[in-house]
Amino acid sequence: EYKERHEEGFYSYTHFCRQYKAWLKCQKPSMRQNHKAGEKLFVDYCGPTMNIVDASTGEYRTAQVFVAVMGASNYTYAEATYSQKLEDWVMSHARCFEFLGGVPELVIPDNLKSAVTKPCRYEPDLNPTYQQLATHYNTVIVPARPYKPKDKAKAEVGVQIVERWIMARLRNESFFSLRQLNLKIQKLLVDLNQRKMKKHPGSRLSQFESIDKPALKPLPTQAYSYTLVKQVSVHIDYHVEVEKHYYSVPHTLIKQKLEAHATGQLVTLYHQGVQVAVHPRSHREGAHTTLDLHMPIAHQKQQQWTPQRFERWAAKFGGSTEQFVMQLMQAKKHPEQSYRACMGLLSLGKKFTDQRLEAACHRALATGVTRVKQVENILEKGLDKQPLPQAQGDLLQDIDHKNIRGNNYYH
């Protein structure tokens, strides 16, 4: 039908495909990126992984290969880590900056979870720990746009080169530790950076020393220490959870949002940029670290409850009150089960006076009373003011009668 409609001039299918491909090549032009000296460092992970053998079990554990490439000189850094998790990701950057001997203006990562918590074409949300690293090194992180590999073309090419010139050469070797693997990678990395490039004069190393290195910002005087930064909520028990351990904060911050900074030694908590608590770091999962000053007054008092404290308190009323409190605690499997009963008993002193409570406890001990409610009934009914009933032995008196034999009768 097409030929019938266009008898004088028509395209064959082959000619049409040739023309379409020529047209298509012009539809997505690629802009050449010019990189300033010391400006950009592109970072990414290789797709393939390396194997590390457990010498004791013979099992394999995979290692990820981190790659960083300077924009102007193509100077390359690579190392292996056990994962792409946040700590490995951040510490790889720190070691890379040490390797470079300085800090670039910008770091261009991909949108992996350790770098970007919420990818966005316009305003991506950086992981706060990653941002804290950038603040320490005085650099800026600019993630590549999602699904735009041309934004980080240097990293893509750098990854390919590391895979071909380092990982491929190590594919038949066995490694029994991460350190052993990284020593081998560093050796091959020296060869890679000193190898002459085809399209540029000199090597990556010579280009770096003449172009990028002089423009790098100096390293900070204080070495970087990994700091986990995360947003936390204050629970109703005025504790926050950091790595499955719970740390206390002032109880006035219940239901508030805080920022936790956790190093290997300390956990520091901030509210609206103001430090509100500092604790030694603990790795006991499910346990609590609590400061008394963070507790409400009522909770602080309850925290001080001990058997010895209740005994000392009861002794101020008198010996009978102290003995009754000890009786309450001994009646339970664990003393803590009796604390509320002890509190209830001793609070009767405020309601009925200390002297009456002591008299009521004396009567309770004499009559076999064991419950606080019964002591309260004694006080309410005024029985503490009445004399105790005489014991049965006190009612018997010596009787002089002729029918009663004395002890001399029995031989």
Contacts in CASP RR format, 6 or more apart in sequence:
PFRMAT RR
TARGET T0000
AUTHOR 0000-0000-0000
METHOD contacts of the structure
MODEL  1
EYKERHEEGFYSYTHFCRQYKAWLKCQKPSMRQNHKAGEKLFVDYCGPTM
NIVDASTGEYRTAQVFVAVMGASNYTYAEATYSQKLEDWVMSHARCFEFL
GGVPELVIPDNLKSAVTKPCRYEPDLNPTYQQLATHYNTVIVPARPYKPK
DKAKAEVGVQIVERWIMARLRNESFFSLRQLNLKIQKLLVDLNQRKMKKH
PGSRLSQFESIDKPALKPLPTQAYSYTLVKQVSVHIDYHVEVEKHYYSVP
HTLIKQKLEAHATGQLVTLYHQGVQVAVHPRSHREGAHTTLDLHMPIAHQ
KQQQWTPQRFERWAAKFGGSTEQFVMQLMQAKKHPEQSYRACMGLLSLGK
KFTDQRLEAACHRALATGVTRVKQVENILEKGLDKQPLPQAQGDLLQDID
HKNIRGNNYYH
2 10 0 8 1.000
3 10 0 8 1.000
11 19 0 8 1.000
30 150 0 8 1.000
33 153 0 8 1.000
35 71 0 8 1.000
35 72 0 8 1.000
35 154 0 8 1.000
36 72 0 8 1.000
36 215 0 8 1.000
37 72 0 8 1.000
37 211 0 8 1.000
37 212 0 8 1.000
37 214 0 8 1.000
37 215 0 8 1.000
38 70 0 8 1.000
38 71 0 8 1.000
38 72 0 8 1.000
38 104 0 8 1.000
38 105 0 8 1.000
38 211 0 8 1.000
38 212 0 8 1.000
38 213 0 8 1.000
38 215 0 8 1.000
38 216 0 8 1.000
39 71 0 8 1.000
39 72 0 8 1.000
39 104 0 8 1.000
39 105 0 8 1.000
39 106 0 8 1.000
39 215 0 8 1.000
40 70 0 8 1.000
40 71 0 8 1.000
40 72 0 8 1.000
40 104 0 8 1.000
40 105 0 8 1.000
40 106 0 8 1.000
40 107 0 8 1.000
40 108 0 8 1.000
40 154 0 8 1.000
41 68 0 8 1.000
41 69 0 8 1.000
41 70 0 8 1.000
41 71 0 8 1.000
41 96 0 8 1.000
41 100 0 8 1.000
41 104 0 8 1.000
41 106 0 8 1.000
41 107 0 8 1.000
41 108 0 8 1.000
42 68 0 8 1.000
42 69 0 8 1.000
42 70 0 8 1.000
42 71 0 8 1.000
42 108 0 8 1.000
42 152 0 8 1.000
42 154 0 8 1.000
42 155 0 8 1.000
42 158 0 8 1.000
43 66 0 8 1.000
43 67 0 8 1.000
43 68 0 8 1.000
43 69 0 8 1.000
43 92 0 8 1.000
43 93 0 8 1.000
43 96 0 8 1.000
43 107 0 8 1.000
43 108 0 8 1.000
43 109 0 8 1.000
43 110 0 8 1.000
43 155 0 8 1.000
44 67 0 8 1.000
44 109 0 8 1.000
44 110 0 8 1.000
44 152 0 8 1.000
44 155 0 8 1.000
44 156 0 8 1.000
44 159 0 8 1.000
45 64 0 8 1.000
45 65 0 8 1.000
45 66 0 8 1.000
45 67 0 8 1.000
45 84 0 8 1.000
45 110 0 8 1.000
45 112 0 8 1.000
45 159 0 8 1.000
46 64 0 8 1.000
46 65 0 8 1.000
46 67 0 8 1.000
46 159 0 8 1.000
46 162 0 8 1.000
46 163 0 8 1.000
46 167 0 8 1.000
47 65 0 8 1.000
47 159 0 8 1.000
47 163 0 8 1.000
48 65 0 8 1.000
48 163 0 8 1.000
48 167 0 8 1.000
49 62 0 8 1.000
49 63 0 8 1.000
49 64 0 8 1.000
49 65 0 8 1.000
50 62 0 8 1.000
50 63 0 8 1.000
50 65 0 8 1.000
50 80 0 8 1.000
50 167 0 8 1.000
50 170 0 8 1.000
50 175 0 8 1.000
50 181 0 8 1.000
51 60 0 8 1.000
51 61 0 8 1.000
51 62 0 8 1.000
51 63 0 8 1.000
51 174 0 8 1.000
51 175 0 8 1.000
52 60 0 8 1.000
52 61 0 8 1.000
52 62 0 8 1.000
52 63 0 8 1.000
52 175 0 8 1.000
52 176 0 8 1.000
52 177 0 8 1.000
52 178 0 8 1.000
52 181 0 8 1.000
53 59 0 8 1.000
53 60 0 8 1.000
53 61 0 8 1.000
53 174 0 8 1.000
53 175 0 8 1.000
53 176 0 8 1.000
54 60 0 8 1.000
54 61 0 8 1.000
54 176 0 8 1.000
55 176 0 8 1.000
61 82 0 8 1.000
62 82 0 8 1.000
63 80 0 8 1.000
63 81 0 8 1.000
63 82 0 8 1.000
63 178 0 8 1.000
63 181 0 8 1.000
64 80 0 8 1.000
64 81 0 8 1.000
64 82 0 8 1.000
64 83 0 8 1.000
64 84 0 8 1.000
64 88 0 8 1.000
65 78 0 8 1.000
65 79 0 8 1.000
65 80 0 8 1.000
65 162 0 8 1.000
65 166 0 8 1.000
65 167 0 8 1.000
65 185 0 8 1.000
66 78 0 8 1.000
66 79 0 8 1.000
66 80 0 8 1.000
66 81 0 8 1.000
66 88 0 8 1.000
66 89 0 8 1.000
66 92 0 8 1.000
66 96 0 8 1.000
67 76 0 8 1.000
67 77 0 8 1.000
67 78 0 8 1.000
67 155 0 8 1.000
67 158 0 8 1.000
67 159 0 8 1.000
67 162 0 8 1.000
68 76 0 8 1.000
68 77 0 8 1.000
68 78 0 8 1.000
68 92 0 8 1.000
68 93 0 8 1.000
68 96 0 8 1.000
68 155 0 8 1.000
69 75 0 8 1.000
69 76 0 8 1.000
69 77 0 8 1.000
69 154 0 8 1.000
69 155 0 8 1.000
69 157 0 8 1.000
69 158 0 8 1.000
70 76 0 8 1.000
70 100 0 8 1.000
70 104 0 8 1.000
70 208 0 8 1.000
70 212 0 8 1.000
71 154 0 8 1.000
71 212 0 8 1.000
72 207 0 8 1.000
72 211 0 8 1.000
72 212 0 8 1.000
73 204 0 8 1.000
73 207 0 8 1.000
73 208 0 8 1.000
73 211 0 8 1.000
73 212 0 8 1.000
74 154 0 8 1.000
74 158 0 8 1.000
74 197 0 8 1.000
74 200 0 8 1.000
74 204 0 8 1.000
74 207 0 8 1.000
75 100 0 8 1.000
75 193 0 8 1.000
75 204 0 8 1.000
75 205 0 8 1.000
75 207 0 8 1.000
75 208 0 8 1.000
75 212 0 8 1.000
76 158 0 8 1.000
76 161 0 8 1.000
76 162 0 8 1.000
76 189 0 8 1.000
76 192 0 8 1.000
76 193 0 8 1.000
76 204 0 8 1.000
77 96 0 8 1.000
77 99 0 8 1.000
77 100 0 8 1.000
77 189 0 8 1.000
78 162 0 8 1.000
78 166 0 8 1.000
78 185 0 8 1.000
78 189 0 8 1.000
79 92 0 8 1.000
79 95 0 8 1.000
79 96 0 8 1.000
79 182 0 8 1.000
79 185 0 8 1.000
79 186 0 8 1.000
80 178 0 8 1.000
80 181 0 8 1.000
80 182 0 8 1.000
80 185 0 8 1.000
81 88 0 8 1.000
81 89 0 8 1.000
81 91 0 8 1.000
81 92 0 8 1.000
81 178 0 8 1.000
82 88 0 8 1.000
82 178 0 8 1.000
84 112 0 8 1.000
84 114 0 8 1.000
85 114 0 8 1.000
86 114 0 8 1.000
86 127 0 8 1.000
86 129 0 8 1.000
86 130 0 8 1.000
86 228 0 8 1.000
87 226 0 8 1.000
87 228 0 8 1.000
88 114 0 8 1.000
89 112 0 8 1.000
89 114 0 8 1.000
89 115 0 8 1.000
89 130 0 8 1.000
90 114 0 8 1.000
90 129 0 8 1.000
90 130 0 8 1.000
90 133 0 8 1.000
90 226 0 8 1.000
91 226 0 8 1.000
93 107 0 8 1.000
93 133 0 8 1.000
93 137 0 8 1.000
94 133 0 8 1.000
94 137 0 8 1.000
94 224 0 8 1.000
94 226 0 8 1.000
97 103 0 8 1.000
97 137 0 8 1.000
97 219 0 8 1.000
98 219 0 8 1.000
100 212 0 8 1.000
100 213 0 8 1.000
100 216 0 8 1.000
101 213 0 8 1.000
101 216 0 8 1.000
101 219 0 8 1.000
102 213 0 8 1.000
102 216 0 8 1.000
102 217 0 8 1.000
102 218 0 8 1.000
102 219 0 8 1.000
103 137 0 8 1.000
103 138 0 8 1.000
103 139 0 8 1.000
103 216 0 8 1.000
103 217 0 8 1.000
103 218 0 8 1.000
103 219 0 8 1.000
104 139 0 8 1.000
104 212 0 8 1.000
104 216 0 8 1.000
104 217 0 8 1.000
105 139 0 8 1.000
105 140 0 8 1.000
105 217 0 8 1.000
106 139 0 8 1.000
106 140 0 8 1.000
106 141 0 8 1.000
106 142 0 8 1.000
107 134 0 8 1.000
107 139 0 8 1.000
107 140 0 8 1.000
107 141 0 8 1.000
107 142 0 8 1.000
108 142 0 8 1.000
108 143 0 8 1.000
108 144 0 8 1.000
108 151 0 8 1.000
108 152 0 8 1.000
108 154 0 8 1.000
108 155 0 8 1.000
109 115 0 8 1.000
109 116 0 8 1.000
109 141 0 8 1.000
109 143 0 8 1.000
109 144 0 8 1.000
109 152 0 8 1.000
110 143 0 8 1.000
110 144 0 8 1.000
110 152 0 8 1.000
110 155 0 8 1.000
111 119 0 8 1.000
111 124 0 8 1.000
111 143 0 8 1.000
111 144 0 8 1.000
111 146 0 8 1.000
113 127 0 8 1.000
114 127 0 8 1.000
114 130 0 8 1.000
115 126 0 8 1.000
115 127 0 8 1.000
115 130 0 8 1.000
115 141 0 8 1.000
115 143 0 8 1.000
116 124 0 8 1.000
116 125 0 8 1.000
116 126 0 8 1.000
116 127 0 8 1.000
116 143 0 8 1.000
117 125 0 8 1.000
117 126 0 8 1.000
117 127 0 8 1.000
118 124 0 8 1.000
118 125 0 8 1.000
119 143 0 8 1.000
119 146 0 8 1.000
120 146 0 8 1.000
121 145 0 8 1.000
121 146 0 8 1.000
124 143 0 8 1.000
126 134 0 8 1.000
126 141 0 8 1.000
126 143 0 8 1.000
128 229 0 8 1.000
128 230 0 8 1.000
128 231 0 8 1.000
128 259 0 8 1.000
129 227 0 8 1.000
129 228 0 8 1.000
129 229 0 8 1.000
129 230 0 8 1.000
130 141 0 8 1.000
131 141 0 8 1.000
131 229 0 8 1.000
132 227 0 8 1.000
132 229 0 8 1.000
132 261 0 8 1.000
133 224 0 8 1.000
134 140 0 8 1.000
134 141 0 8 1.000
136 220 0 8 1.000
136 224 0 8 1.000
137 219 0 8 1.000
137 220 0 8 1.000
137 224 0 8 1.000
138 217 0 8 1.000
138 220 0 8 1.000
139 217 0 8 1.000
144 151 0 8 1.000
144 152 0 8 1.000
145 151 0 8 1.000
149 156 0 8 1.000
161 192 0 8 1.000
162 192 0 8 1.000
165 188 0 8 1.000
165 191 0 8 1.000
165 192 0 8 1.000
165 195 0 8 1.000
166 185 0 8 1.000
166 188 0 8 1.000
166 189 0 8 1.000
166 192 0 8 1.000
169 188 0 8 1.000
170 181 0 8 1.000
170 184 0 8 1.000
170 185 0 8 1.000
170 188 0 8 1.000
173 184 0 8 1.000
175 181 0 8 1.000
175 184 0 8 1.000
192 204 0 8 1.000
193 203 0 8 1.000
193 204 0 8 1.000
193 205 0 8 1.000
193 208 0 8 1.000
194 203 0 8 1.000
194 204 0 8 1.000
194 205 0 8 1.000
195 203 0 8 1.000
195 204 0 8 1.000
196 202 0 8 1.000
196 203 0 8 1.000
197 203 0 8 1.000
197 204 0 8 1.000
197 207 0 8 1.000
200 207 0 8 1.000
201 207 0 8 1.000
225 263 0 8 1.000
225 264 0 8 1.000
226 263 0 8 1.000
226 264 0 8 1.000
227 261 0 8 1.000
227 262 0 8 1.000
227 263 0 8 1.000
228 242 0 8 1.000
228 243 0 8 1.000
228 260 0 8 1.000
228 261 0 8 1.000
228 262 0 8 1.000
228 263 0 8 1.000
229 259 0 8 1.000
229 260 0 8 1.000
229 261 0 8 1.000
229 262 0 8 1.000
230 242 0 8 1.000
230 259 0 8 1.000
230 260 0 8 1.000
230 262 0 8 1.000
231 257 0 8 1.000
231 258 0 8 1.000
231 259 0 8 1.000
231 260 0 8 1.000
232 240 0 8 1.000
232 241 0 8 1.000
232 242 0 8 1.000
232 257 0 8 1.000
232 258 0 8 1.000
232 259 0 8 1.000
232 260 0 8 1.000
232 269 0 8 1.000
233 240 0 8 1.000
233 255 0 8 1.000
233 256 0 8 1.000
233 257 0 8 1.000
233 258 0 8 1.000
234 240 0 8 1.000
234 249 0 8 1.000
234 253 0 8 1.000
234 254 0 8 1.000
234 255 0 8 1.000
234 256 0 8 1.000
234 257 0 8 1.000
234 258 0 8 1.000
235 241 0 8 1.000
235 246 0 8 1.000
235 254 0 8 1.000
236 254 0 8 1.000
236 255 0 8 1.000
238 248 0 8 1.000
238 249 0 8 1.000
238 250 0 8 1.000
238 251 0 8 1.000
238 253 0 8 1.000
238 254 0 8 1.000
238 294 0 8 1.000
238 295 0 8 1.000
239 246 0 8 1.000
239 247 0 8 1.000
239 248 0 8 1.000
239 249 0 8 1.000
239 288 0 8 1.000
239 290 0 8 1.000
240 246 0 8 1.000
240 247 0 8 1.000
240 249 0 8 1.000
240 258 0 8 1.000
240 260 0 8 1.000
240 269 0 8 1.000
242 260 0 8 1.000
242 262 0 8 1.000
242 267 0 8 1.000
243 262 0 8 1.000
243 283 0 8 1.000
244 285 0 8 1.000
244 286 0 8 1.000
245 282 0 8 1.000
245 283 0 8 1.000
245 284 0 8 1.000
245 285 0 8 1.000
245 286 0 8 1.000
245 287 0 8 1.000
245 288 0 8 1.000
245 289 0 8 1.000
246 286 0 8 1.000
246 287 0 8 1.000
246 288 0 8 1.000
246 289 0 8 1.000
247 260 0 8 1.000
247 267 0 8 1.000
247 269 0 8 1.000
247 277 0 8 1.000
247 279 0 8 1.000
247 288 0 8 1.000
247 289 0 8 1.000
248 277 0 8 1.000
248 279 0 8 1.000
248 288 0 8 1.000
248 289 0 8 1.000
248 290 0 8 1.000
248 291 0 8 1.000
248 294 0 8 1.000
248 295 0 8 1.000
249 258 0 8 1.000
249 269 0 8 1.000
249 271 0 8 1.000
249 276 0 8 1.000
249 277 0 8 1.000
249 294 0 8 1.000
250 276 0 8 1.000
250 277 0 8 1.000
250 293 0 8 1.000
250 294 0 8 1.000
251 294 0 8 1.000
251 295 0 8 1.000
251 296 0 8 1.000
251 299 0 8 1.000
253 271 0 8 1.000
253 276 0 8 1.000
256 271 0 8 1.000
258 269 0 8 1.000
258 270 0 8 1.000
258 271 0 8 1.000
258 276 0 8 1.000
259 269 0 8 1.000
259 270 0 8 1.000
259 271 0 8 1.000
259 273 0 8 1.000
260 267 0 8 1.000
260 268 0 8 1.000
260 269 0 8 1.000
260 270 0 8 1.000
261 267 0 8 1.000
261 268 0 8 1.000
261 269 0 8 1.000
261 270 0 8 1.000
262 268 0 8 1.000
262 281 0 8 1.000
263 281 0 8 1.000
264 281 0 8 1.000
265 280 0 8 1.000
265 281 0 8 1.000
266 278 0 8 1.000
266 279 0 8 1.000
266 280 0 8 1.000
266 281 0 8 1.000
267 278 0 8 1.000
267 279 0 8 1.000
267 280 0 8 1.000
267 281 0 8 1.000
268 275 0 8 1.000
268 277 0 8 1.000
268 278 0 8 1.000
269 275 0 8 1.000
269 276 0 8 1.000
269 277 0 8 1.000
269 278 0 8 1.000
270 276 0 8 1.000
277 291 0 8 1.000
277 294 0 8 1.000
279 289 0 8 1.000
279 291 0 8 1.000
280 289 0 8 1.000
282 289 0 8 1.000
292 300 0 8 1.000
292 303 0 8 1.000
295 303 0 8 1.000
305 336 0 8 1.000
305 339 0 8 1.000
305 343 0 8 1.000
307 329 0 8 1.000
307 335 0 8 1.000
310 325 0 8 1.000
310 329 0 8 1.000
310 339 0 8 1.000
310 342 0 8 1.000
310 346 0 8 1.000
311 322 0 8 1.000
311 325 0 8 1.000
311 326 0 8 1.000
313 325 0 8 1.000
313 346 0 8 1.000
314 321 0 8 1.000
314 322 0 8 1.000
314 324 0 8 1.000
314 325 0 8 1.000
314 326 0 8 1.000
314 342 0 8 1.000
314 345 0 8 1.000
314 346 0 8 1.000
315 321 0 8 1.000
315 322 0 8 1.000
316 354 0 8 1.000
317 346 0 8 1.000
317 349 0 8 1.000
317 354 0 8 1.000
317 357 0 8 1.000
317 358 0 8 1.000
317 361 0 8 1.000
318 358 0 8 1.000
318 361 0 8 1.000
319 358 0 8 1.000
319 361 0 8 1.000
320 358 0 8 1.000
320 359 0 8 1.000
320 361 0 8 1.000
320 362 0 8 1.000
320 364 0 8 1.000
320 365 0 8 1.000
321 345 0 8 1.000
321 346 0 8 1.000
321 357 0 8 1.000
321 358 0 8 1.000
321 361 0 8 1.000
323 361 0 8 1.000
323 365 0 8 1.000
324 345 0 8 1.000
324 361 0 8 1.000
324 364 0 8 1.000
324 365 0 8 1.000
324 375 0 8 1.000
325 342 0 8 1.000
325 345 0 8 1.000
325 346 0 8 1.000
327 365 0 8 1.000
327 370 0 8 1.000
328 338 0 8 1.000
328 341 0 8 1.000
328 342 0 8 1.000
328 345 0 8 1.000
328 370 0 8 1.000
328 372 0 8 1.000
329 335 0 8 1.000
329 338 0 8 1.000
329 342 0 8 1.000
331 338 0 8 1.000
331 370 0 8 1.000
332 338 0 8 1.000
341 372 0 8 1.000
344 372 0 8 1.000
345 357 0 8 1.000
345 361 0 8 1.000
345 372 0 8 1.000
345 375 0 8 1.000
346 357 0 8 1.000
348 357 0 8 1.000
348 360 0 8 1.000
348 372 0 8 1.000
348 375 0 8 1.000
348 376 0 8 1.000
348 379 0 8 1.000
349 356 0 8 1.000
349 357 0 8 1.000
351 379 0 8 1.000
352 360 0 8 1.000
352 379 0 8 1.000
356 379 0 8 1.000
356 384 0 8 1.000
356 385 0 8 1.000
357 375 0 8 1.000
357 379 0 8 1.000
359 384 0 8 1.000
359 385 0 8 1.000
360 375 0 8 1.000
360 378 0 8 1.000
360 379 0 8 1.000
360 383 0 8 1.000
360 384 0 8 1.000
361 375 0 8 1.000
362 384 0 8 1.000
363 369 0 8 1.000
363 378 0 8 1.000
363 383 0 8 1.000
363 384 0 8 1.000
363 388 0 8 1.000
364 370 0 8 1.000
364 374 0 8 1.000
364 375 0 8 1.000
364 378 0 8 1.000
366 388 0 8 1.000
367 388 0 8 1.000
369 375 0 8 1.000
369 378 0 8 1.000
377 383 0 8 1.000
378 384 0 8 1.000
END
